[in-house]
Amino acid sequence: MMWAKIGGYGGATVGMLGWLIGLLIVAAKADAPQIAWQVAPAGVLLTLALAALLVITLESVIERFGAASLWFQVALWGLVTTCMGLLMLLLNHWVAPLIDRTPGLQRLLAEPGSLYQSTYRTADAVPVALLAAGFVLLGAVAWRMLASAKR
C-alpha cells in the first residue's frame, strides 16, 4: 500500500513538472537553451516545494477525515487552484519577460498555425482569483481540522 502511495505522488509530481518540461521542449525547438539554464533550476525547486505541500496537506486530511470525505475534495481543489495561481503568476512575471527578450522563442510562440502557438501571458486578475479561491478553500480545511482537533 505504501508503494502505491509513493507511486501516485510521484506521478503527481511529474505532472506538476509538465509546465517546465513543455517550456524546455519549446525552448529547444526555438534554439534558445539559455531559457533552460535560467528557468529550470528554480522551476524544479518551486515545483517540488508545491508537490511537498500537496503531499503533506492531503496526507493530513486523509489521516483526519479519510480519502472519501468532502474535506479531501475541498483540500484537493484548494491545492489545485493555489498551485495554478502561483504558476500563472510565475509565468507572467518571470518566464514571459524571458520569452519577450528571446526573439526566436517569441516568434515560435506567436506564429499563427504553429503547433507551438500559445498565449504565455495573461491578466493578473486570473491568477489572483485562483489564489484567492485556493486560500479560501484551504482556510476552510484548516479551520475544520482545528475544530475537529478540539473535540
N, C-alpha and C positions, 0 to 999 in steps of 0.2 A: 504494500500500500504506500509506503514512504517513497519508493522509486517512482510510482505513478504520479505522486505529488510533485516530485522534483522534475520529472519529465514535462509535466503540464506547465510548471513555472518556467522551465527552460524554453518551451515553445512560446510562451507569452513574452519572454524577454527578447527572443529573436524577432517576434512580431513587432515589438516596440522599436527594435533597431531598424525596421523596414524603411523609415524615413531617411536614415543615414545611408543605408545600402543603396536606395534609389538615387540619392544625391550623388554618391560616389560613382555609380554607373553612368549617370548623365554627365558628370564632370569628366569622366574618362572618354566618353563619346565626343565631348566638346574639346578634348585635348587641353584640359585645364587641371592638371594634377595639383596645383597649388591650393585649390579649394579643398582637396582631400587632406592635405597637411595642416590646413588652418582649422578645419571643422571636425575631422574625425576624432582626435584625442578627447577634446572637451565634450563632443557629442556622445561618444561612448560612455564617458563618465556620467553625464547627465542622465542618459537613458538607463544606465544601470542603477543609478540612485532612484529614479522613478519606479523601476522594477522592484527594487527593495522595498520602497514604500508600499507598492501594491501587495507584495507578498506578506509583509508584516501586518498590514491593515486587514487583508482578507483572512489570514490565519487567526487573528484576534477575533474577528467577527464570527468565524466558523466555530471557534472554541466556545464563544459565549452563547450564540444563538442557533448554530447549526448551518449547514450549507443550503438547506431548503427554505430558509427563513426569508421573510420580506426584507429584513435588515441587511442580509447578504446582498440582495439585489440593489438596495439603496446605496450600500457602500461601493459596489461594483460600478454603478452609474456615476457616483461621485468621483471615483478614481478616474474613470474614463474621461469625464468632462474636464477634470482638473488637468490631467496629462495632456489632453488635446489642446486646451487653452495655453498651457505652458509651452508646448511645442510650436503652436502657431505664433506666439509672441517671439519665441526664439527665431523662427524663420523670418518673421517680419523685420526684426531689428538687428539680426546678426548675419544670417545667411543671405537674405535678399540684397543687402548692400554689397556683399562679396560678389554676388551674381552680377549686379549692376556694374561693377568695376572689371568684369571679365567679359570682353566683347564676344568671344566665341560661344560662351555659355549663354549669354543673354540672347544672342542670335538664335541659337538652337531652341531655346525655350519659347521664343516669340514667333518662330517660323510657322505660318499657317499651314495646316495639313500635316505637320510633322508628328511623328509618333511621340515626340518628347514635348510638344507644345503644352504649356500649362500656365496656371496663374501661381506665382510664387510669392505674391504679396496681397494681403487682404487689409481691410479696415481694422483698426484695433478694437472696434466695438464687438466683433465676433469673438476673439479670444478672451476679452474681458467678460463677456456674457457667459462664456463657457466656464471660466474660472469662478465667477460668482455662483453659478449653478452648482458647480462641484463643491465649493466651500460650504454652501448651504446644506447639500446632501451629506457631506462628511461631518459637518457640525451636528446634524440630526442624529447620525450614527453614534458620534462621540457622546452626545447628550444621553442617548438611550443606553449606551454601555455604562456610563457613570450612574445613571438612575437605577439600572438593574444591579449594579455592584453594591449599592447601599442596602439592598434587601437582604 
